[in-house]
Each structure stands twice: as structure tokens, then as C-alpha cells.
């Protein structure tokens, strides 16, 4: 059998906050429960959003909470050549095309404004080439009018018709950077990731990634999408919603709260304990079936 290989892939757009810690804890414990490897990857391909020093601060916080990764940290910003090779393969397959459309033009299209759409749907304007006199801005991958589905280990069956719900999507951006969807697919394959445990905010991205995996002949990992921590307004915790950073001086409390959020509240006797004792308890009691089967949950939970 293939050895379990999981990963945690934060974006260094700010310090580690509770929402990201939940993903780290869930992915770490799933990997350890399967006697597998757990890797850390810095998804710093989106350089304009990167905060200087954030990557180092995230790693320092993870270490303070007691995480141990099994291989050197991988940085997407150092792997652009590999993404370029994947894009070249897609070009040779005629699976991508140049697009001149702006986001506003897509938003103004009838297709993109259909009721019930969760995202802007690209209407296919440039599928046969940009309009005369227009300069290409991005590269998009072609999608088919068919359903891509997968069975999520926590959220159940997920299906999406990419043509109707997303449209041809971007793989190289207007600023020349590679899009997240392409980079994450290449990275997961290169690192031989067998299981992806991450937040349910990325559930809708998974069919796009499966589409790229199939085009590139890459394996599809198993997926488990955890509930996303939200604030009192129902907003995902993030830098944009001013989620506070995890304080390393409160590492044990933060770990206990993340475990409680995932349905594994440590016993009262561990209140105030160090991270080593809390991890020891978690390793012995982790059971993914106890994770709440929801896509969002309030960040504030009662630990004891």
C-alpha cells in the first residue's frame, strides 16, 4: 500500500491565526493516525499578497505549538520553473487559450450573472482567440460540459459542472504569476501527497484541481475538508477579517481550542498543560469521525 503523505500549506499573507491552526492540527493528526508523513509547504506564489517575514513567523509558531514536519519546507516561489513545464504541457495539448477579458467584462456578462451562481462564470468569449485589437491578459484552461465529482471523507459527495458553474479558469494570471489551481496540483503530485486535509473554503476549488490532474495525467489524492472557522458575522477568519495571530505564549491553549473545534476537546485535567501533554492525549484519541460534518463553525468554542 502507498504510504500516507499529508501536508499543510499556508499562505504567508500574515501570521498564523486560528483558522489556519485548525487546518494544521487536522492534517497533522490525520497523518500521524495513519503512521504517515506530514509536510509543510509555503504557498507564496502570490507574491503581491505576501507579507515580508510572515513565512518565518508561521514556521516559528508551528514549532512553538509542537508540530514536527518530516521533510524540508517547500516554497512555491522557488518552483516556478516546474509550473512553467506543466503549463507548456497544457499548451501542447491545446488545453489552454489566451484571454483578453477583464473581471468587469466577465461580471457584466449574462452567463456570469445567472441566479444562484456562487462565482463569476467565464462566458467563453476568447475561446477561439481574443477579439480583434485586444491584447491577451491571462491564460485559461478549457473545461468540458460534464460533471466532476469526488467523495470527500467528511463532507460527502461533491459534484460540479465546471462549464456551467465556473467556466474556463485561469492558470496564468495577468501579472504573469501562476494561478493557485495549477501550482497546488503540480506540488501535490511532485510531493506524492496521497491525502489533502484542508478547510472547506477550498471545497469548490477541488473539481478544478481534479480537472487539471486528469489533463496532466497526475494522481488525484483523497480529500477531507474541515469546517472553516468563522467570526460572529459568519466571515471566514483571515487577515482581511482581522483574525488575531496565535500567541506563542498561549500555544497550549490555542492547540486545545483547535482540538475542541474539531470535536476533540481535551479533558479538564489538561487545562493549562503544555503542548507536549496535549499532543500526547490527541494522538491517543484522534478519530476523524468525530469532526463536525459542517462547512463552517463559530471560532469561539468551549474547551472545558
C-alpha positions in Angstrom: 0.0 0.0 0.0 1.1 3.6 -0.7 2.4 5.3 2.4 0.1 8.1 3.7 1.5 11.6 2.9 -0.3 14.7 4.0 0.6 18.4 4.1 -0.2 21.8 5.5 0.1 24.6 3.0 -0.3 28.1 4.5 -0.1 31.3 2.5 2.4 33.8 4.1 0.0 36.8 3.9 0.2 37.3 7.7 0.9 35.4 10.9 -0.8 32.1 11.7 -4.3 32.6 13.0 -6.9 30.2 14.5 -8.4 29.2 11.2 -5.1 28.1 9.8 -4.2 26.4 13.0 -7.3 24.2 12.7 -6.2 23.0 9.2 -2.7 22.3 10.5 -4.0 20.3 13.5 -6.4 18.3 11.4 -3.9 17.5 8.7 -1.2 16.7 11.2 -3.3 14.3 13.3 -4.7 12.5 10.3 -1.1 11.9 9.0 0.1 10.7 12.4 -3.0 8.5 12.8 -2.1 6.8 9.6 1.6 6.5 10.5 2.3 8.7 7.6 4.4 11.7 6.6 3.4 15.3 7.2 4.9 18.1 5.1 4.8 21.9 5.2 4.6 23.9 2.0 4.6 27.7 1.8 2.2 28.8 -0.8 3.9 32.0 -1.6 3.3 32.0 -5.4 1.0 35.1 -5.0 3.9 37.5 -4.3 1.9 40.7 -4.2 -0.1 39.4 -1.2 2.9 38.1 0.7 3.9 39.9 3.9 7.7 40.1 4.5 8.7 37.8 7.3 5.3 36.0 7.6 6.6 32.7 6.4 9.3 32.6 9.1 6.8 33.7 11.7 4.4 31.0 10.7 7.1 28.3 11.0 8.2 29.7 14.3 4.6 29.5 15.6 4.1 25.9 14.3 7.3 24.9 16.1 6.2 26.6 19.4 2.9 24.6 19.2 4.9 21.4 18.8 4.4 20.5 15.1 7.2 18.4 13.5 7.4 18.1 9.7 9.1 15.2 8.1 10.9 16.9 5.1 12.3 20.4 4.4 9.7 23.1 3.9 8.9 23.7 0.2 8.4 27.2 -1.1 6.2 27.7 -4.2 8.1 30.9 -5.1 11.2 28.7 -5.9 9.3 26.3 -8.1 8.0 28.5 -10.9 10.1 26.5 -13.5 8.2 23.4 -12.6 4.8 25.2 -13.0 6.1 26.5 -16.4 6.8 23.0 -17.5 3.2 21.9 -16.6 1.8 24.9 -18.4 3.8 24.0 -21.5 2.3 20.6 -21.5 -1.1 22.0 -21.4 -0.3 24.3 -24.3 1.0 21.3 -26.4 -2.4 19.7 -25.7 -4.2 22.8 -26.8 -5.9 22.7 -23.4 -5.3 26.4 -22.7 -6.0 29.7 -24.6 -5.2 33.3 -24.2 -7.9 35.6 -22.9 -8.3 39.4 -23.0 -11.4 39.7 -20.8 -11.3 41.8 -17.7 -13.1 40.8 -14.5 -15.6 43.6 -15.0 -16.4 42.3 -18.5 -17.0 38.8 -17.1 -19.1 40.2 -14.3 -21.3 42.1 -16.8 -22.0 39.0 -18.9 -25.4 37.4 -18.7 -23.9 34.0 -18.0 -21.9 35.2 -15.1 -25.0 36.9 -13.5 -27.3 33.8 -13.6 -29.2 33.5 -10.3 -27.7 31.1 -7.8 -24.1 31.3 -9.1 -21.5 31.2 -6.4 -18.7 32.5 -8.6 -18.4 34.5 -11.8 -18.8 32.2 -14.7 -16.4 32.8 -17.6 -18.7 33.0 -20.7 -16.1 31.7 -23.2 -15.6 35.0 -25.0 -12.0 34.3 -26.1 -12.1 30.5 -26.6 -11.4 31.0 -30.3 -9.0 33.9 -29.8 -9.2 37.4 -28.3 -11.4 39.9 -30.2 -9.5 41.9 -32.8 -7.4 44.6 -31.3 -7.5 43.2 -27.8 -4.3 42.0 -26.1 -4.3 38.8 -24.1 -4.1 39.2 -20.3 -4.3 35.7 -18.9 -4.2 32.0 -19.9 -7.3 29.9 -19.2 -7.7 26.1 -19.3 -10.6 24.7 -21.2 -13.3 22.9 -19.3 -16.0 20.5 -20.6 -19.8 20.5 -20.1 -19.6 17.5 -17.8 -19.8 16.8 -14.0 -16.6 16.3 -12.0 -17.4 14.6 -8.7 -15.5 13.2 -5.7 -16.2 11.7 -2.3 -14.9 13.9 0.5 -14.1 12.0 3.6 -16.0 14.4 5.8 -18.3 16.5 3.5 -19.6 13.6 1.4 -20.3 13.6 -2.3 -19.3 16.8 -4.1 -20.2 17.4 -7.8 -19.6 20.4 -10.0 -20.2 21.1 -13.7 -17.2 23.3 -14.4 -18.6 24.7 -17.7 -21.8 25.8 -16.1 -20.6 26.8 -12.6 -17.1 28.1 -13.2 -16.2 28.3 -16.9 -12.7 28.1 -18.3 -10.5 29.1 -15.5 -7.2 31.0 -15.1 -3.9 29.1 -14.9 -1.6 32.1 -15.5 -2.6 35.5 -14.3 -2.4 38.9 -15.9 0.7 39.7 -13.8 2.5 36.7 -15.2 2.2 34.6 -12.0 1.0 31.1 -12.0 -2.5 30.6 -10.5 -3.0 28.7 -7.3 -5.0 25.9 -9.0 -2.1 25.0 -11.3 0.6 25.3 -8.6 -1.2 23.2 -6.0 -1.9 20.4 -8.4 1.8 20.3 -9.5 3.0 20.5 -5.9 0.8 17.8 -4.6 1.9 15.4 -7.4 5.6 16.3 -7.0 5.5 15.7 -3.3 3.5 12.5 -3.7 0.7 13.7 -1.5 -1.9 11.0 -1.0 -4.3 12.9 1.3 -5.3 16.5 1.3 -6.8 17.7 4.6 -7.7 21.4 4.4 -10.6 23.9 5.1 -14.0 23.6 3.4 -13.5 27.0 1.9 -11.4 25.2 -0.8 -14.1 22.5 -1.4 -15.3 24.4 -4.5 -11.7 24.5 -5.9 -11.3 20.7 -5.8 -13.1 19.9 -9.1 -10.9 22.4 -10.9 -7.8 20.7 -9.5 -9.1 17.3 -10.4 -9.7 18.5 -14.0 -6.1 19.7 -14.1 -4.9 16.4 -12.6 -6.7 14.5 -15.3 -5.3 16.7 -18.1 -1.7 16.3 -16.8 -2.0 12.6 -16.1 -1.4 13.2 -12.3 -2.9 11.2 -9.5 -5.9 12.5 -7.5 -5.4 12.5 -3.7 -8.1 11.7 -1.2 -9.7 14.8 0.2 -11.0 15.7 3.6 -12.3 19.3 4.0 -12.6 20.5 7.6 -15.1 23.0 8.9 -14.0 26.6 8.4 -13.7 28.8 11.5 -15.9 31.9 11.1 -16.4 35.0 13.2 -19.6 36.4 14.7 -20.6 37.8 11.3 -20.2 34.4 9.6 -17.0 35.6 7.9 -14.0 33.2 7.5 -11.2 34.1 9.8 -8.5 35.7 7.7 -6.2 38.6 7.6 -9.0 40.5 5.8 -11.3 39.9 8.7 -8.6 40.9 11.2 -8.2 37.4 12.7 -5.7 37.7 15.6 -2.4 36.0 15.4 -1.7 32.9 17.6 0.4 34.0 20.5 3.3 31.5 21.1 3.0 32.2 24.8 -0.5 30.7 24.6 0.5 27.7 22.5 -1.2 25.1 24.7 -4.5 27.0 24.9 -4.5 27.5 21.2 -3.9 23.9 20.5 -6.6 22.8 22.9 -9.1 25.2 21.3 -8.3 23.9 17.8 -8.8 20.3 19.1 -12.1 21.3 20.6 -13.2 23.0 17.4 -12.5 19.7 15.6 -14.7 17.7 18.1 -11.8 16.6 20.4 -11.9 18.8 23.5 -9.1 17.7 25.8 -10.2 16.7 29.3 -10.4 19.3 32.1 -7.3 17.8 33.7 -5.2 19.1 30.8 -6.3 22.7 31.3 -3.1 24.7 31.4 -1.0 21.8 30.3 1.9 22.2 27.9 1.7 21.3 24.2 3.6 18.0 24.7 0.9 16.6 27.1 -1.9 17.9 24.9 -0.4 16.3 21.8 0.1 13.0 23.6 -3.6 13.0 24.5 -4.6 14.0 21.0 -2.5 11.2 19.3 -4.2 8.6 21.5 -7.8 9.9 21.0 -7.9 11.3 17.4 -10.9 9.9 15.4 -11.8 11.8 12.2 -15.4 10.6 12.5 -15.8 12.9 15.5 -15.1 16.1 13.4 -18.3 18.1 12.9 -19.7 17.4 9.5 -20.2 21.1 8.7 -18.7 23.5 6.3 -18.4 26.4 8.8 -18.4 26.7 12.6 -18.0 29.6 15.0 -14.4 30.1 16.0 -15.3 30.5 19.7 -15.8 27.1 21.3 -16.0 26.0 24.9 -12.9 23.9 25.6 -13.6 22.6 29.1 
